[in-house]
Each structure stands twice: as structure tokens, then as C-alpha cells.
Amino acid sequence: MLARANRIVRGDDYRSVVRRGRRSATAHVVVSVVRRPAGGTPRGTGGPDVVAPGPDDPTRFGFIVAKTVGNAVVRNTIRRRLKAIAHELLTEVPTGHDVVIRALPAAAQAGWPTLLGDVSRSFARGVEKAA
């Protein structure tokens, strides 16, 4: 399981990454990556002492698995696989990035090695584009 520091939990953060992020797509996933700005930025809803993560903070992951992927059992299976892949990637990713992984309907039939390869390649391309 990903630690809270490694998860995107706010809807605003998801929207920001998906809208501003560099996308890289494969047949099974679309990965959006954003490099966080230096120094962090104050968040308007949490008061003046709440600061958004900066470039030295850990990379954060978010997951989107829509109903088009399958029923609840299939969606949760795909989400668990994506979380496990993100956990494996944490050791080799640079800090200071926000990543949203969106599963496409074809992900329901993809096996573990296929998803791992797709996410790894897409993430590497996204980080390259975001730099």
C-alpha cells in the first residue's frame, strides 16, 4: 500500500495533473505527469500554514479507473494492480512529481507483466516530457 505522502487525495490535485500534465498513453493506460514547482505553493482551503508539496517532496500517485473498465470487482482488481506497480516504481522515480494513472477498458484483460511494462514505459516518457 502506498503511504499517504505518496498518494494524491484532493480532487483539485487530480484535475491539475490531468489538465496540465504531460500525457503518455499505451493500449492499457494513460499516464499524466507534472513536475511540482519549486518551494511549494500555499493552498487556499487549508489556511496559510498549509503548503502544497514542493519538488523535494516524494512523488505522489493517483488512480482513475472508470466504469467503462468493468464491474466493481474488475475495477478494484485493476486499481490494486496499479497501486502495487506504483509502489514498485517508488524506488526508481525522481522526487517532486505528481502522477495520475488512468486505466483504459483494455486494462481489464491485461496481465500483470503487461500492465507493469506499460506503466513503467509511460511513466518514464512522461517524466522525460515534464522535465
Buried (B, 14 or more C-beta within 10 A) or exposed (E): EBEEEBBBEEEEBBEBBBEEBBBBBBEBBBBBBBBBEEEBEEBEEEEEEEEBBBBEBBBBBBBBBEEEBBEEEBBEBBBEBBBBBBBEBBEEBEEBBBBBBBBBEBBBEBEEEBBBBBBBBBBBBBBEEBE
